[in-house]
Amino acid sequence: MLCIYHHSTDPYFNIATDEYIFKHIKEDCFMLWRNDNAIIVGKHQNTLAEINFEYVKQHHIHVVRRLSGGGAVYHDLGNLNFSFTKTGTDSTLMDFEKYTRPIVEVLQSLGVDARFEGRNDIMIDGRKISGNAEHIFKNKILHHGTLLFSSEMKNVSEALRINPLKYRDKAVKSIPKRVTNIADHLPVPLTIEAFTQKIMEHVISTNADCVPYAFTEADISAITKIREEKYATDEWNYGLSPAYSFRKEIKTAGGMLEMNLDVEKGIIRKVKVFGDFFNEKDISEIEQALENQRHNEAALRAVLSNYNIDAYFKGMVADDLIAALF
């Protein structure tokens, strides 16, 4: 088994790395890695319905769709991620407890009463410190998990706090759980770097076939290509969202504004605007202009820049419409 301590903190590159290892490295692998501020959404989720759009934008949080299913999770440099890829037989592949066991063993050796609980979590005193997801193709599995070590809890809660009334769809929804940081439960303080090293040492010591591995220039070039063509694109991160209906009402200087959208594959197919505002021009022109555009702030701002918004929505500006569109 190849053992990799991956030092990149670029979320788009790191999620691409998981795919590269899974699809292009034949040997079984174990990898430890960290992301800078990011929300990682499950493959089958409606991205915009999982994030607090305003908060994510304000704090420059990256949003990336991963290869595996499950719910959305928040990553920062206080969160350690681990990945296993393994080739086996169909009947033995999916086993969340198996792949989290080394993590639980390390935590217990440090005096932390960590346990695998439920379908795919590691818990401490009833609070979650690790969520896990798996992706299987033919006879190979990718298992990856998070480890909240010293994450900024305000960002964890705020970045994933969404209004459940805004979206109607059939996408897989994240289930909020009480979370905690591992560092808060350690009898003896430890840095995240030291914690990372302990996990790697434990995996190496309990697997006789472990071989340290560093990515070659060819590996990095291939991963970068996957990053640019897939994981850094709006088409992947937002466009793959299942069809959904969106409704949001806001109060503006010009009155109440209610935006209703039908969206398919990230493209707005139908727009209907309601409110108690006044107007000089027919707002259907704005509705039609927004149709067949991506449900993406930059794209919609570009469209709205062609119109004198005050003529259609008296007392409002483009920022008001954008606020109602997300």
C-alpha positions as a LaTeX table, in Angstrom:
\begin{tabular}{lrrr}
\hline
Residue & $x$ (\AA) & $y$ (\AA) & $z$ (\AA) \\
\hline
Met1 & 0.00 & 0.00 & 0.00 \\
Leu2 & 1.33 & 3.42 & $-0.97$ \\
Cys3 & 1.32 & 5.92 & 1.92 \\
Ile4 & 1.08 & 9.56 & 0.88 \\
Tyr5 & 1.31 & 12.72 & 2.98 \\
His6 & $-0.04$ & 15.25 & 0.52 \\
His7 & 0.96 & 18.86 & 1.28 \\
Ser8 & $-1.27$ & 20.81 & $-1.13$ \\
Thr9 & $-4.08$ & 22.80 & 0.51 \\
Asp10 & $-5.88$ & 23.71 & $-2.76$ \\
Pro11 & $-9.37$ & 22.15 & $-2.47$ \\
Tyr12 & $-9.86$ & 21.79 & $-6.23$ \\
Phe13 & $-6.48$ & 20.10 & $-6.66$ \\
Asn14 & $-6.96$ & 17.84 & $-3.64$ \\
Ile15 & $-10.38$ & 16.54 & $-4.68$ \\
Ala16 & $-8.88$ & 15.93 & $-8.12$ \\
Thr17 & $-6.07$ & 14.02 & $-6.38$ \\
Asp18 & $-8.58$ & 11.62 & $-4.85$ \\
Glu19 & $-9.96$ & 10.87 & $-8.31$ \\
Tyr20 & $-6.50$ & 10.48 & $-9.83$ \\
Ile21 & $-5.43$ & 7.96 & $-7.19$ \\
Phe22 & $-8.70$ & 6.06 & $-7.54$ \\
Lys23 & $-8.64$ & 5.85 & $-11.33$ \\
His24 & $-4.96$ & 5.89 & $-12.26$ \\
Ile25 & $-2.85$ & 4.33 & $-9.49$ \\
Lys26 & $-3.13$ & 0.55 & $-9.43$ \\
Glu27 & $-1.70$ & 0.02 & $-5.94$ \\
Asp28 & $-3.85$ & 0.42 & $-2.83$ \\
Cys29 & $-3.23$ & 3.84 & $-1.25$ \\
Phe30 & $-3.56$ & 5.71 & 2.02 \\
Met31 & $-3.34$ & 9.51 & 1.97 \\
Leu32 & $-3.47$ & 12.31 & 4.54 \\
Trp33 & $-4.22$ & 15.86 & 3.37 \\
Arg34 & $-5.75$ & 19.20 & 4.33 \\
Asn35 & $-7.82$ & 21.81 & 2.49 \\
Asp36 & $-7.94$ & 25.55 & 2.85 \\
Asn37 & $-11.45$ & 26.92 & 3.57 \\
Ala38 & $-13.92$ & 24.91 & 1.50 \\
Ile39 & $-17.30$ & 23.25 & 1.47 \\
Ile40 & $-17.15$ & 19.81 & $-0.11$ \\
Val41 & $-20.57$ & 18.67 & $-1.32$ \\
Gly42 & $-21.66$ & 15.13 & $-2.10$ \\
Lys43 & $-21.95$ & 14.02 & $-5.72$ \\
His44 & $-25.75$ & 13.83 & $-5.66$ \\
Gln45 & $-26.47$ & 17.05 & $-3.77$ \\
Asn46 & $-27.94$ & 20.38 & $-4.86$ \\
Thr47 & $-24.92$ & 22.59 & $-4.18$ \\
Leu48 & $-26.74$ & 25.88 & $-3.63$ \\
Ala49 & $-29.19$ & 24.20 & $-1.26$ \\
Glu50 & $-26.29$ & 23.04 & 0.93 \\
Ile51 & $-24.40$ & 26.30 & 1.40 \\
Asn52 & $-25.04$ & 29.66 & 3.03 \\
Phe53 & $-24.34$ & 31.55 & $-0.18$ \\
Glu54 & $-23.88$ & 35.00 & 1.35 \\
Tyr55 & $-21.53$ & 33.72 & 4.07 \\
Val56 & $-19.52$ & 31.59 & 1.62 \\
Lys57 & $-19.09$ & 34.57 & $-0.70$ \\
Gln58 & $-18.14$ & 36.98 & 2.08 \\
His59 & $-15.51$ & 34.64 & 3.54 \\
His60 & $-14.11$ & 33.45 & 0.19 \\
Ile61 & $-14.90$ & 29.80 & 0.89 \\
His62 & $-14.30$ & 27.42 & $-2.00$ \\
Val63 & $-17.13$ & 25.08 & $-3.04$ \\
Val64 & $-16.22$ & 21.73 & $-4.61$ \\
Arg65 & $-18.30$ & 18.71 & $-5.55$ \\
Arg66 & $-16.58$ & 15.40 & $-4.75$ \\
Leu67 & $-16.75$ & 12.02 & $-6.47$ \\
Ser68 & $-18.56$ & 10.24 & $-3.62$ \\
Gly69 & $-22.09$ & 10.59 & $-2.26$ \\
Gly70 & $-23.19$ & 11.62 & 1.22 \\
Gly71 & $-23.58$ & 15.05 & 2.78 \\
Ala72 & $-21.76$ & 18.38 & 2.62 \\
Val73 & $-18.81$ & 19.02 & 4.95 \\
Tyr74 & $-16.71$ & 22.07 & 5.81 \\
His75 & $-12.92$ & 21.91 & 5.52 \\
Asp76 & $-10.28$ & 24.30 & 6.82 \\
Leu77 & $-6.66$ & 23.93 & 7.88 \\
Gly78 & $-7.81$ & 22.73 & 11.29 \\
Asn79 & $-9.43$ & 19.72 & 9.62 \\
Leu80 & $-7.41$ & 16.66 & 8.58 \\
Asn81 & $-8.64$ & 14.44 & 5.75 \\
Phe82 & $-7.76$ & 10.82 & 5.09 \\
Ser83 & $-8.33$ & 8.66 & 2.03 \\
Phe84 & $-8.06$ & 4.94 & 1.33 \\
Thr85 & $-8.27$ & 3.31 & $-2.08$ \\
Lys86 & $-8.44$ & $-0.45$ & $-2.21$ \\
Thr87 & $-9.10$ & $-3.16$ & $-4.76$ \\
Gly88 & $-11.16$ & $-6.12$ & $-3.57$ \\
Thr89 & $-14.35$ & $-8.04$ & $-4.25$ \\
Asp90 & $-17.87$ & $-6.60$ & $-4.39$ \\
Ser91 & $-18.89$ & $-8.29$ & $-1.14$ \\
Thr92 & $-16.04$ & $-6.82$ & 0.92 \\
Leu93 & $-15.67$ & $-3.30$ & $-0.42$ \\
Met94 & $-18.14$ & $-1.08$ & 1.43 \\
Asp95 & $-17.21$ & $-1.10$ & 5.09 \\
Phe96 & $-17.15$ & 2.27 & 6.84 \\
Glu97 & $-16.11$ & 0.85 & 10.19 \\
Lys98 & $-13.12$ & $-0.96$ & 8.68 \\
Tyr99 & $-11.60$ & 2.19 & 7.19 \\
Thr100 & $-12.24$ & 4.35 & 10.26 \\
Arg101 & $-10.80$ & 1.76 & 12.67 \\
Pro102 & $-7.16$ & 3.01 & 12.40 \\
Ile103 & $-8.34$ & 6.53 & 13.23 \\
Val104 & $-10.33$ & 5.35 & 16.23 \\
Glu105 & $-7.33$ & 3.34 & 17.44 \\
Val106 & $-5.05$ & 6.39 & 17.31 \\
Leu107 & $-7.58$ & 8.56 & 19.12 \\
Gln108 & $-8.08$ & 5.97 & 21.85 \\
Ser109 & $-4.31$ & 5.63 & 22.25 \\
Leu110 & $-4.25$ & 9.38 & 22.92 \\
Gly111 & $-6.82$ & 9.01 & 25.70 \\
Val112 & $-9.83$ & 10.13 & 23.65 \\
Asp113 & $-13.01$ & 8.04 & 23.94 \\
Ala114 & $-13.73$ & 8.03 & 20.20 \\
Arg115 & $-16.14$ & 5.52 & 18.69 \\
Phe116 & $-17.56$ & 4.62 & 15.31 \\
Glu117 & $-21.30$ & 5.25 & 15.46 \\
Gly118 & $-24.26$ & 5.23 & 13.11 \\
Arg119 & $-23.76$ & 4.75 & 9.41 \\
Asn120 & $-20.52$ & 6.64 & 8.77 \\
Asp121 & $-19.41$ & 8.82 & 11.72 \\
Ile122 & $-16.76$ & 8.88 & 14.42 \\
Met123 & $-18.11$ & 10.43 & 17.62 \\
Ile124 & $-16.80$ & 11.71 & 20.95 \\
Asp125 & $-19.38$ & 11.92 & 23.74 \\
Gly126 & $-22.22$ & 11.98 & 21.23 \\
Arg127 & $-20.67$ & 14.71 & 19.10 \\
Lys128 & $-19.30$ & 14.20 & 15.60 \\
Ile129 & $-15.62$ & 14.62 & 14.79 \\
Ser130 & $-15.53$ & 12.66 & 11.53 \\
Gly131 & $-17.85$ & 12.15 & 8.58 \\
Asn132 & $-17.03$ & 9.54 & 5.93 \\
Ala133 & $-18.06$ & 8.79 & 2.36 \\
Glu134 & $-17.31$ & 6.04 & $-0.14$ \\
His135 & $-17.33$ & 5.64 & $-3.91$ \\
Ile136 & $-17.18$ & 2.23 & $-5.58$ \\
Phe137 & $-16.50$ & 1.42 & $-9.22$ \\
Lys138 & $-16.29$ & $-2.23$ & $-10.28$ \\
Asn139 & $-13.94$ & $-3.86$ & $-7.75$ \\
Lys140 & $-12.32$ & $-0.73$ & $-6.32$ \\
Ile141 & $-13.31$ & 1.59 & $-3.47$ \\
Leu142 & $-12.43$ & 5.14 & $-2.52$ \\
His143 & $-13.07$ & 5.84 & 1.17 \\
His144 & $-12.41$ & 9.34 & 2.50 \\
Gly145 & $-13.16$ & 11.00 & 5.80 \\
Thr146 & $-12.80$ & 14.23 & 7.72 \\
Leu147 & $-11.22$ & 14.74 & 11.14 \\
Leu148 & $-12.20$ & 17.94 & 12.93 \\
Phe149 & $-9.07$ & 18.67 & 14.92 \\
Ser150 & $-9.05$ & 22.41 & 15.52 \\
Ser151 & $-11.49$ & 23.81 & 12.96 \\
Glu152 & $-13.17$ & 27.19 & 13.29 \\
Met153 & $-16.58$ & 26.09 & 14.55 \\
Lys154 & $-18.31$ & 29.33 & 13.61 \\
Asn155 & $-17.43$ & 28.69 & 9.98 \\
Val156 & $-18.51$ & 25.05 & 10.24 \\
Ser157 & $-21.99$ & 26.08 & 11.40 \\
Glu158 & $-22.46$ & 29.28 & 9.40 \\
Ala159 & $-21.13$ & 28.11 & 6.03 \\
Leu160 & $-23.54$ & 25.16 & 6.01 \\
Arg161 & $-26.52$ & 27.04 & 7.47 \\
Ile162 & $-29.18$ & 27.35 & 4.78 \\
Asn163 & $-32.84$ & 28.30 & 4.65 \\
Pro164 & $-34.75$ & 25.04 & 4.05 \\
Leu165 & $-37.69$ & 26.97 & 2.57 \\
Lys166 & $-35.69$ & 28.30 & $-0.39$ \\
Tyr167 & $-35.27$ & 25.02 & $-2.27$ \\
Arg168 & $-37.64$ & 22.25 & $-3.31$ \\
Asp169 & $-35.91$ & 19.24 & $-4.84$ \\
Lys170 & $-35.23$ & 15.54 & $-4.41$ \\
Ala171 & $-31.49$ & 15.85 & $-3.86$ \\
Val172 & $-29.75$ & 14.14 & $-0.95$ \\
Lys173 & $-29.82$ & 16.52 & 2.04 \\
Ser174 & $-27.13$ & 16.87 & 4.68 \\
Ile175 & $-28.22$ & 15.98 & 8.22 \\
Pro176 & $-26.83$ & 18.51 & 10.73 \\
Lys177 & $-25.19$ & 17.00 & 13.81 \\
Arg178 & $-23.51$ & 18.45 & 16.85 \\
Val179 & $-19.79$ & 18.62 & 16.18 \\
Thr180 & $-16.66$ & 19.06 & 18.27 \\
Asn181 & $-12.90$ & 19.40 & 17.78 \\
Ile182 & $-10.55$ & 16.55 & 18.70 \\
Ala183 & $-8.11$ & 19.02 & 20.27 \\
Asp184 & $-10.70$ & 19.90 & 22.93 \\
His185 & $-10.70$ & 16.28 & 24.17 \\
Leu186 & $-6.97$ & 15.50 & 24.26 \\
Pro187 & $-5.61$ & 14.94 & 27.79 \\
Val188 & $-2.22$ & 16.16 & 26.51 \\
Pro189 & $-2.16$ & 18.99 & 23.90 \\
Leu190 & $-1.00$ & 18.07 & 20.42 \\
Thr191 & $-0.50$ & 20.03 & 17.19 \\
Ile192 & $-2.36$ & 18.96 & 14.07 \\
Glu193 & 1.02 & 18.18 & 12.47 \\
Ala194 & 1.91 & 15.83 & 15.32 \\
Phe195 & $-1.55$ & 14.25 & 15.15 \\
Thr196 & $-1.10$ & 13.70 & 11.42 \\
Gln197 & 2.24 & 12.03 & 12.01 \\
Lys198 & 0.77 & 9.70 & 14.62 \\
Ile199 & $-1.91$ & 8.53 & 12.21 \\
Met200 & 0.60 & 7.90 & 9.45 \\
Glu201 & 2.93 & 6.02 & 11.80 \\
His202 & 0.04 & 3.86 & 13.04 \\
Val203 & $-1.10$ & 2.96 & 9.52 \\
Ile204 & 2.47 & 2.08 & 8.50 \\
Ser205 & 3.08 & 0.01 & 11.62 \\
Thr206 & $-0.14$ & $-2.00$ & 11.19 \\
Asn207 & 0.23 & $-2.65$ & 7.46 \\
Ala208 & 3.37 & $-4.58$ & 6.53 \\
Asp209 & 3.14 & $-3.65$ & 2.85 \\
Cys210 & 3.21 & 0.15 & 3.34 \\
Val211 & 5.58 & 2.09 & 1.06 \\
Pro212 & 6.02 & 5.90 & 1.34 \\
Tyr213 & 5.15 & 7.64 & $-1.92$ \\
Ala214 & 5.54 & 11.19 & $-3.24$ \\
Phe215 & 3.78 & 12.38 & $-6.38$ \\
Thr216 & 5.97 & 12.64 & $-9.45$ \\
Glu217 & 5.91 & 15.56 & $-11.89$ \\
Ala218 & 3.84 & 13.37 & $-14.21$ \\
Asp219 & 1.35 & 12.70 & $-11.39$ \\
Ile220 & 1.05 & 16.41 & $-10.57$ \\
Ser221 & 0.59 & 17.31 & $-14.23$ \\
Ala222 & $-2.22$ & 14.74 & $-14.61$ \\
Ile223 & $-3.92$ & 15.87 & $-11.38$ \\
Thr224 & $-3.72$ & 19.51 & $-12.49$ \\
Lys225 & $-5.44$ & 18.59 & $-15.75$ \\
Ile226 & $-8.30$ & 16.92 & $-13.84$ \\
Arg227 & $-8.49$ & 19.97 & $-11.56$ \\
Glu228 & $-8.78$ & 22.44 & $-14.42$ \\
Glu229 & $-11.12$ & 20.42 & $-16.61$ \\
Lys230 & $-13.45$ & 19.21 & $-13.86$ \\
Tyr231 & $-13.19$ & 20.21 & $-10.21$ \\
Ala232 & $-12.51$ & 23.92 & $-10.73$ \\
Thr233 & $-15.49$ & 24.35 & $-13.07$ \\
Asp234 & $-18.97$ & 25.64 & $-12.28$ \\
Glu235 & $-20.35$ & 22.94 & $-14.56$ \\
Trp236 & $-19.15$ & 20.24 & $-12.15$ \\
Asn237 & $-19.64$ & 22.04 & $-8.85$ \\
Tyr238 & $-23.05$ & 23.58 & $-9.59$ \\
Gly239 & $-24.28$ & 22.36 & $-12.97$ \\
Leu240 & $-24.62$ & 18.74 & $-11.88$ \\
Ser241 & $-27.16$ & 19.69 & $-9.20$ \\
Pro242 & $-30.51$ & 17.89 & $-9.61$ \\
Ala243 & $-33.42$ & 19.96 & $-10.91$ \\
Tyr244 & $-34.83$ & 22.24 & $-8.24$ \\
Ser245 & $-37.28$ & 25.06 & $-7.60$ \\
Phe246 & $-36.01$ & 28.12 & $-5.74$ \\
Arg247 & $-37.99$ & 30.79 & $-3.90$ \\
Lys248 & $-36.65$ & 33.72 & $-1.89$ \\
Glu249 & $-38.32$ & 36.88 & $-0.58$ \\
Ile250 & $-36.39$ & 39.93 & 0.58 \\
Lys251 & $-37.21$ & 43.42 & 1.78 \\
Thr252 & $-35.67$ & 46.28 & $-0.24$ \\
Ala253 & $-35.88$ & 50.08 & $-0.27$ \\
Gly254 & $-38.33$ & 49.71 & $-3.13$ \\
Gly255 & $-40.57$ & 47.16 & $-1.42$ \\
Met256 & $-40.85$ & 43.40 & $-1.07$ \\
Leu257 & $-39.27$ & 41.31 & $-3.82$ \\
Glu258 & $-39.97$ & 37.58 & $-4.28$ \\
Met259 & $-37.94$ & 35.58 & $-6.78$ \\
Asn260 & $-39.12$ & 32.17 & $-8.05$ \\
Leu261 & $-36.92$ & 30.00 & $-10.25$ \\
Asp262 & $-37.06$ & 26.57 & $-11.87$ \\
Val263 & $-33.51$ & 25.29 & $-12.46$ \\
Glu264 & $-32.27$ & 22.27 & $-14.43$ \\
Lys265 & $-28.60$ & 21.24 & $-14.59$ \\
Gly266 & $-27.63$ & 24.62 & $-13.19$ \\
Ile267 & $-29.56$ & 26.54 & $-15.89$ \\
Ile268 & $-32.54$ & 28.77 & $-14.99$ \\
Arg269 & $-35.45$ & 27.58 & $-17.12$ \\
Lys270 & $-38.26$ & 29.69 & $-15.70$ \\
Val271 & $-38.41$ & 32.95 & $-13.71$ \\
Lys272 & $-41.37$ & 34.55 & $-11.99$ \\
Val273 & $-41.06$ & 37.71 & $-9.90$ \\
Phe274 & $-43.62$ & 38.93 & $-7.36$ \\
Gly275 & $-43.69$ & 41.83 & $-4.90$ \\
Asp276 & $-45.30$ & 45.12 & $-3.87$ \\
Phe277 & $-42.79$ & 47.30 & $-5.75$ \\
Phe278 & $-43.62$ & 49.89 & $-8.44$ \\
Asn279 & $-42.32$ & 49.79 & $-11.97$ \\
Glu280 & $-42.17$ & 51.85 & $-15.16$ \\
Lys281 & $-41.17$ & 49.09 & $-17.56$ \\
Asp282 & $-42.56$ & 45.56 & $-17.90$ \\
Ile283 & $-40.65$ & 43.24 & $-15.53$ \\
Ser284 & $-41.24$ & 40.33 & $-17.90$ \\
Glu285 & $-38.24$ & 41.68 & $-19.85$ \\
Ile286 & $-36.03$ & 40.97 & $-16.83$ \\
Glu287 & $-37.65$ & 37.58 & $-16.25$ \\
Gln288 & $-36.98$ & 36.55 & $-19.85$ \\
Ala289 & $-33.41$ & 37.89 & $-19.72$ \\
Leu290 & $-32.63$ & 35.72 & $-16.70$ \\
Glu291 & $-34.01$ & 32.56 & $-18.30$ \\
Asn292 & $-31.52$ & 30.15 & $-19.89$ \\
Gln293 & $-28.71$ & 31.64 & $-17.80$ \\
Arg294 & $-26.61$ & 29.78 & $-15.26$ \\
His295 & $-27.74$ & 30.10 & $-11.64$ \\
Asn296 & $-24.41$ & 31.79 & $-11.04$ \\
Glu297 & $-23.79$ & 35.25 & $-9.63$ \\
Ala298 & $-21.25$ & 36.40 & $-12.23$ \\
Ala299 & $-23.46$ & 35.30 & $-15.13$ \\
Leu300 & $-26.58$ & 36.96 & $-13.72$ \\
Arg301 & $-24.77$ & 40.18 & $-12.85$ \\
Ala302 & $-23.56$ & 40.37 & $-16.45$ \\
Val303 & $-27.16$ & 40.07 & $-17.68$ \\
Leu304 & $-28.55$ & 42.63 & $-15.23$ \\
Ser305 & $-25.81$ & 45.14 & $-16.12$ \\
Asn306 & $-27.60$ & 45.67 & $-19.45$ \\
Tyr307 & $-30.70$ & 47.10 & $-17.76$ \\
Asn308 & $-31.66$ & 50.18 & $-15.75$ \\
Ile309 & $-32.98$ & 48.19 & $-12.78$ \\
Asp310 & $-34.74$ & 51.21 & $-11.24$ \\
Ala311 & $-37.01$ & 51.41 & $-14.29$ \\
Tyr312 & $-38.25$ & 47.85 & $-13.69$ \\
Phe313 & $-38.09$ & 47.79 & $-9.89$ \\
Lys314 & $-38.48$ & 51.33 & $-8.54$ \\
Gly315 & $-36.03$ & 52.05 & $-5.73$ \\
Met316 & $-33.97$ & 48.89 & $-6.32$ \\
Val317 & $-30.51$ & 48.19 & $-7.72$ \\
Ala318 & $-28.89$ & 45.10 & $-9.23$ \\
Asp319 & $-27.56$ & 44.04 & $-5.83$ \\
Asp320 & $-31.14$ & 43.68 & $-4.59$ \\
Leu321 & $-32.02$ & 41.30 & $-7.39$ \\
Ile322 & $-28.82$ & 39.31 & $-6.85$ \\
Ala323 & $-29.65$ & 39.03 & $-3.15$ \\
Ala324 & $-33.05$ & 37.60 & $-4.08$ \\
Leu325 & $-31.57$ & 35.16 & $-6.60$ \\
Phe326 & $-29.42$ & 33.22 & $-4.06$ \\
\hline
\end{tabular}
